[in-house]
Amino acid sequence: METFLTSVQGRAFRMAEIATKSRDDALDIVQDTMYDFVRRYRRHDDKEWHPLFFRVLQNKIRDWYRRTAIRRRFGGWLSLGSKSAEPERTEDPFDQVADSKGKSPEHNLELQDSLNHLSNALKNLPHKQQQVFLMRAWEGFSTKETATIMKCSAGTVKTHYWRALNTLQEKLKDHRS
């Protein structure tokens, strides 16, 4: 179980961070996901873990959206609106590690720039398009598996994936190599 969770934690965090646009909220979501996953599914066959884990993650992200919508709706009335500034981001220690393949600094800068543009484009997609794209393109789930995880039809998955691809291609057309 620990090996499995270690293998998915980075991708799960990235999915949650893209969905929430907040590092802290993403960490909370991934932690809650892992806790619930272990509690509920530790006795399931390990071949079932991958889609089950991402279903739990999707549910946690959906719950976060609901809670956030309620806070926004009632926060103004109660003077509890989100007035706090976003916490200062700390530098990722892995960014300081030298590239073992010896890529040039220019290449690394171009790659980082492209990744930043992709990340920003993903963050600006509608939630369902964003999550379908991440499930299909990053996690490699089939249309049917994605539909099961997200509790929607295969046709809905296809539509959102197609729209996400078109939007990303349009937004990133100047950044293709």
Secondary structure, 3 states (H helix, E strand, C coil): CHHHHHHHHHHHHHHHHHHHCCHHHHHHHHHHHHHHHHHHHCCCCCCCHHHHHHHHHHHHHHHHHHHHHHHHHHHCCCCCCCCCCCCCCCCCHHHHCCCCCCCCHHHHHHHHHHHHHHHHHHHCCCHHHHHHHHHHHHCCCCHHHHHHHHCCCHHHHHHHHHHHHHHHHHHCHHHCC
